[in-house]
């Protein structure tokens, strides 16, 4: 399928979506993330990691200080600020790529945006903190709205859908309406179906296979399959050995209409998507 093209304004940055697939590189500043928890707790190490991801081809760097793995407990506000703010500050001062802050808290978003972040990536789609939407709107930032049932602590306790794509699409449409009501420019929004967030292995596979049905929302689509448990469920591989599965999921997501992917392994995914995008471009010509 051909992807609809968008121009996304994120603060002072302008992103072209719908040509080549953009890559959001993951910069986890957490002790307990499922794949690389604890590896980049030191702010200087996290900044260097982000710069390395940018050099490898990341178009966006996504900094997160609260793990959202299944079963994760919330992080206190002051601790999340302590983890995130120095890293956003360091990356924004040394990197041309737009910085995203992965948070559900208005106070963290406000602090990160003040330090140079241009995107807020909210896994709750504005359900957890009603003040977050107005913060994004006031800053002129872009906003990623992700689908999730419940919260990270409970989301994998028997997730059930009667109409998976219909329900995900309807709940993302409701999230877009919440954002607009909070003053966020609809042209600055991105939707994410939430692979691994309140979904079984079969749900994740169906979402990826039918991803094109989210085109009806009229917004660019971000997909985050990186190293996730559904890949381990298929291959039996632990998180560090799920690179090939991540590449397969990213390339197929691009073919199904994804505009961007969120990954740990930027260099490998960039090489694979360069080939996939070249093939897709011939089909769209």
DRENLO-239335 format. One line per 10 residues: number of its first residue (from 1); their letters; for each residue x, y, z of C-alpha. Coordinates in nm, 4 decimals. Layout:
<atoms>
NUM) a) X/Y/Z | ...
</atoms>
This chain:
<atoms>
1) xxxxxxxxxx) 0.0000/0.0000/0.0000 | 0.1115/0.3597/-0.0476 | 0.1431/0.5750/0.2621 | -0.0342/0.9050/0.2910 | 0.2161/1.1899/0.3261 | 0.2187/1.4301/0.6187 | 0.4273/1.7256/0.7287 | 0.4484/1.7228/1.1063 | 0.5529/2.0346/1.2942 | 0.7162/1.9540/1.6279
11) xxxxxxxxxx) 0.8308/2.2731/1.7950 | 1.0892/2.4197/1.5586 | 1.1307/2.0884/1.3743 | 0.9468/1.9839/1.0600 | 0.9211/1.6122/0.9873 | 0.8209/1.4661/0.6505 | 0.6263/1.1435/0.6963 | 0.5149/0.9036/0.4276 | 0.8303/0.8861/0.2163 | 1.0991/0.6812/0.3855
21) xxxxxxxxxx) 1.0126/0.5261/0.7197 | 1.1328/0.7386/1.0105 | 1.3074/0.5835/1.3095 | 1.2539/0.6845/1.6708 | 1.5538/0.5671/1.8739 | 1.4899/0.4541/2.2319 | 1.6889/0.6164/2.5137 | 1.5747/0.4441/2.8337 | 1.6881/0.6143/3.1543 | 1.5394/0.3468/3.3783
31) xxxxxxxxxx) 1.6675/0.0667/3.6030 | 1.3889/-0.1758/3.5087 | 1.2986/-0.1545/3.1393 | 1.2452/-0.5030/2.9983 | 1.5366/-0.4953/2.7522 | 1.8062/-0.2466/2.8546 | 1.7045/-0.1390/3.2052 | 1.9963/0.0069/3.3993 | 2.2295/0.0333/3.1015 | 2.2014/0.4120/3.0688
41) xxxxxxxxxx) 2.1037/0.5363/3.4142 | 2.3991/0.7755/3.4232 | 2.2930/1.0922/3.2346 | 2.6253/1.1219/3.0524 | 2.6012/0.7599/2.9346 | 2.2425/0.8160/2.8229 | 2.3387/1.1264/2.6259 | 2.6240/0.9435/2.4534 | 2.3897/0.6562/2.3728 | 2.1385/0.8973/2.2193
51) xxxxxxxxxx) 2.4069/1.0652/2.0110 | 2.5197/0.7232/1.8904 | 2.1634/0.6355/1.7875 | 2.1369/0.9649/1.5974 | 2.4643/0.8888/1.4178 | 2.3254/0.5450/1.3277 | 2.0222/0.7009/1.1604 | 1.7610/0.7808/1.4245 | 1.5344/1.0642/1.3090 | 1.3929/1.1192/1.6597
61) xxxxxxxxxx) 1.5326/1.0342/2.0048 | 1.2771/0.9222/2.2639 | 1.3886/0.9715/2.6250 | 1.1961/0.7867/2.8955 | 1.2432/0.7755/3.2717 | 0.9563/0.5431/3.3670 | 0.9381/0.1827/3.2524 | 0.6082/0.0837/3.0939 | 0.6882/-0.2875/3.0706 | 0.4051/-0.5206/3.1790
71) xxxxxxxxxx) 0.3743/-0.5148/3.5566 | 0.5793/-0.1982/3.6035 | 0.4932/0.0263/3.8979 | 0.4641/0.4053/3.8560 | 0.7720/0.6188/3.9211 | 0.7412/0.9194/4.1571 | 0.7409/1.2554/3.9800 | 1.0651/1.3853/4.1324 | 1.2517/1.0679/4.0410 | 1.1287/1.0774/3.6809
81) xxxxxxxxxx) 1.2333/1.4433/3.6533 | 1.5761/1.3591/3.7965 | 1.6271/1.0876/3.5368 | 1.4884/1.2639/3.2301 | 1.5684/1.6349/3.2436 | 1.9524/1.6179/3.2300 | 1.9384/1.3766/2.9368 | 1.6944/1.5882/2.7364 | 1.9065/1.8954/2.8098 | 2.2260/1.7221/2.7011
91) xxxxxxxxxx) 2.0815/1.5783/2.3814 | 1.9016/1.8972/2.2777 | 2.2260/2.0937/2.3086 | 2.4331/1.8476/2.1042 | 2.1957/1.6855/1.8546 | 1.9976/1.8083/1.5547 | 1.7346/1.5336/1.5762 | 1.4128/1.6291/1.7546 | 1.3905/1.4991/2.1109 | 1.0797/1.3204/2.2348
101) xxxxxxxxxx) 0.9969/1.2681/2.6018 | 0.8214/0.9427/2.6838 | 0.5983/1.0380/2.9771 | 0.2399/1.0465/3.0987 | 0.3003/1.3351/3.3424 | 0.2368/1.7009/3.2598 | 0.5133/1.8208/3.4930 | 0.7741/1.5989/3.3280 | 0.6601/1.7048/2.9817 | 0.6713/2.0726/3.0793
111) xxxxxxxxxx) 1.0268/2.0410/3.2136 | 1.1479/1.8412/2.9125 | 0.9894/2.0811/2.6634 | 1.1563/2.3715/2.8436 | 1.4922/2.1949/2.7950 | 1.4448/2.1488/2.4215 | 1.2180/1.8471/2.3683 | 0.9737/1.8881/2.0790 | 0.7553/1.5762/2.1042 | 0.5639/1.4140/2.3890
121) xxxxxxxxxx) 0.5102/1.0379/2.3610 | 0.2193/0.9503/2.5918 | 0.1401/0.5799/2.6330 | -0.1815/0.6737/2.8138 | -0.3127/0.8877/2.5251 | -0.3982/1.1677/2.7724 | -0.5929/0.9360/3.0073 | -0.3593/0.9555/3.3093 | -0.2978/1.3299/3.3466 | -0.5596/1.5754/3.2156
131) xxxxxxxxxx) -0.3053/1.8603/3.2382 | -0.0733/1.7002/2.9806 | -0.2702/1.8038/2.6705 | -0.2647/2.1773/2.7514 | 0.1115/2.1577/2.8223 | 0.1709/2.0080/2.4775 | -0.0577/2.2627/2.3144 | 0.1088/2.5609/2.4828 | 0.4532/2.4451/2.3713 | 0.3541/2.3793/2.0104
141) xxxxxxxxxx) 0.4935/2.0293/2.0502 | 0.3912/1.7163/1.8619 | 0.2024/1.4452/2.0502 | 0.2097/1.0669/2.0130 | -0.1141/0.9062/2.1336 | -0.0722/0.5357/2.2068 | -0.3442/0.2769/2.2578 | -0.3384/0.0884/2.5864 | -0.6067/-0.0763/2.7964 | -0.5649/-0.0161/3.1703
151) xxxxxxxxxx) -0.2143/0.0676/3.2949 | 0.1253/-0.1033/3.2645 | 0.0842/-0.2773/3.6004 | -0.2357/-0.4554/3.4883 | -0.2535/-0.4351/3.1089 | -0.1448/-0.7936/3.0363 | -0.3957/-0.9572/3.2726 | -0.6082/-1.1382/3.0161 | -0.6522/-0.8714/2.7463 | -0.9712/-0.9307/2.5493
161) xxxxxxxxxx) -1.1294/-0.7701/2.2423 | -1.4447/-0.8522/2.0492 | -1.3298/-0.6498/1.7465 | -0.9579/-0.5759/1.7850 | -0.9034/-0.3290/1.5012 | -1.2432/-0.1675/1.5433 | -1.1887/-0.1120/1.9147 | -0.8298/0.0103/1.8804 | -0.9319/0.2469/1.6017 | -1.2292/0.3809/1.8006
171) xxxxxxxxxx) -1.0210/0.4334/2.1158 | -0.7490/0.6140/1.9198 | -1.0180/0.8333/1.7609 | -1.1367/0.9172/2.1139 | -0.7770/1.0025/2.2072 | -0.7489/1.2364/1.9095 | -1.0711/1.4053/2.0236 | -0.9288/1.4441/2.3775 | -0.6166/1.6051/2.2338 | -0.8155/1.8473/2.0209
181) xxxxxxxxxx) -1.0346/1.9398/2.3184 | -0.7166/2.0144/2.5169 | -0.6018/2.2559/2.2470 | -0.3512/2.0335/2.0670 | -0.3376/2.1076/1.6934 | -0.4651/1.7886/1.5231 | -0.1933/1.8327/1.2593 | 0.0682/1.7765/1.5339 | -0.0622/1.4336/1.6413 | 0.0593/1.0803/1.5698
191) xxxxxxxxxx) -0.1193/0.7561/1.6615 | 0.0375/0.4338/1.7882 | -0.1617/0.1073/1.8130 | 0.0344/0.0027/2.1225 | 0.2023/-0.3250/2.0298 | 0.2465/-0.5207/2.3546 | 0.0289/-0.2863/2.5610 | -0.2772/-0.4810/2.6692 | -0.2486/-0.7257/2.3795 | -0.1794/-1.0978/2.3487
201) xxxxxxxxxx) 0.0680/-1.2420/2.0986 | -0.2171/-1.3030/1.8537 | -0.3491/-0.9489/1.9040 | -0.0058/-0.8064/1.8198 | 0.0200/-1.0143/1.5028 | -0.3278/-0.9117/1.3910 | -0.2547/-0.5433/1.4580 | 0.0580/-0.5565/1.2447 | -0.1117/-0.7514/0.9659 | -0.4114/-0.5139/0.9537
211) xxxxxxxxxx) -0.2233/-0.1928/1.0319 | -0.3473/-0.0272/0.7141 | -0.6959/-0.0045/0.8668 | -0.5697/0.2739/1.0939 | -0.5371/0.4959/0.7864 | -0.9018/0.5890/0.8448 | -0.7887/0.7982/1.1439 | -0.6189/1.0396/0.9040 | -0.2981/1.0675/1.1085 | 0.0536/0.9261/1.0725
221) xxxxxxxxxx) 0.1131/0.5922/1.2443 | 0.4042/0.5027/1.4747 | 0.4666/0.1372/1.5614 | 0.6872/0.0093/1.8451 | 0.7618/-0.3639/1.8074 | 1.1233/-0.3478/1.9262 | 1.2442/-0.6610/2.1100 | 0.8946/-0.7169/2.2490 | 0.7632/-1.0354/2.4052 | 0.5543/-1.1388/2.1039
231) xxxxxxxxxx) 0.8828/-1.1798/1.9140 | 1.0154/-1.3919/2.1980 | 0.6921/-1.5902/2.1978 | 0.7452/-1.6776/1.8316 | 1.1238/-1.7290/1.8303 | 1.1995/-1.8274/2.1900 | 1.4732/-1.5610/2.1967 | 1.5466/-1.3359/2.4973 | 1.5172/-0.9559/2.4455 | 1.8799/-0.9015/2.3422
241) xxxxxxxxxx) 1.8441/-1.1625/2.0640 | 1.5252/-1.0262/1.9079 | 1.6916/-0.7940/1.6559 | 1.5990/-1.0002/1.3517 | 1.2400/-1.0326/1.4694 | 1.2279/-0.6579/1.5257 | 1.3563/-0.5958/1.1733 | 1.0925/-0.8265/1.0260 | 0.8156/-0.6522/1.2206 | 0.9400/-0.3053/1.1230
251) xxxxxxxxxx) 0.9653/-0.3839/0.7532 | 0.6218/-0.5436/0.7435 | 0.4766/-0.2524/0.9423 | 0.6205/-0.0119/0.6846 | 0.4625/-0.2186/0.4070 | 0.1291/-0.2012/0.5915 | 0.1436/0.1786/0.6218 | 0.3527/0.2674/0.9291 | 0.5190/0.6072/0.8946 | 0.7683/0.5565/1.1776
261) xxxxxxxxxx) 0.8997/0.2820/1.4047 | 1.0351/0.3040/1.7591 | 1.3379/0.0771/1.8132 | 1.6441/0.0002/2.0230 | 1.8615/-0.1305/1.7360 | 1.8729/0.1724/1.5099 | 2.1627/0.0814/1.2800 | 2.0265/-0.2618/1.1879 | 1.6706/-0.1387/1.1424 | 1.7866/0.1606/0.9358
271) xxxxxxxxxx) 1.9752/-0.0690/0.6945 | 1.6751/-0.2990/0.6596 | 1.4256/-0.0172/0.6115 | 1.6446/0.1475/0.3479 | 1.5930/-0.1648/0.1361 | 1.2262/-0.2050/0.2295 | 1.1507/0.1606/0.1519 | 1.3222/0.1317/-0.1870 | 1.0993/-0.1629/-0.2744 | 0.7876/0.0132/-0.1447
281) xxxxx) 0.8753/0.3268/-0.3428 | 0.8744/0.1255/-0.6668 | 0.5309/-0.0095/-0.5843 | 0.3981/0.3373/-0.5131 | 0.5452/0.4928/-0.8280
</atoms>
